[in-house]
Amino acid sequence: MDPIESALQSSSRKRAVPADLHDSIMQRVREAAAGASPQSNLARSMWRSSTALSAALLVVAALCFTLIRIGERASSGKSASIAIEPGGEIPEQAAEVLIGPLARELDHANRDVKNAIQFLLASVP
């Protein structure tokens, strides 16, 4: 063995660890946890109750908004049924309102297909 290594091994003394060290540490941890528990439980219960209250208010607001929107749709549906009577003609404006969005989407789709074809043709050598 190397003389330095043997000198280091002979000089190192093992310190004895008290047997009750682990128990005393765990006892302090339990005391600290028990002391902080009532305050943290109160904060948690306040957080939970405020979160639940906020969620309930959000649900009520969404329900009210939905009911209002349904009421508006129901009233507009009645006026539409009166405007379209059997044997009558659909006014030009109604046809444009009904078909206009679909026609725009079809135009957009056609433009996208043409652009895709141009891209593919440009990338072919």
Buried (B, 14 or more C-beta within 10 A) or exposed (E): EEEEEEEEEEEEEEEEEEEEEEEEEEEEEEEEEEEEEEEEEEEEEEEEEEEEEEEEEEEEEEEEEEEEEEEEEEEEEEEEEEEEEEEEEEEEEEEEEEEEEEEEEEEEEEEEEEEEEEEEEEEEE
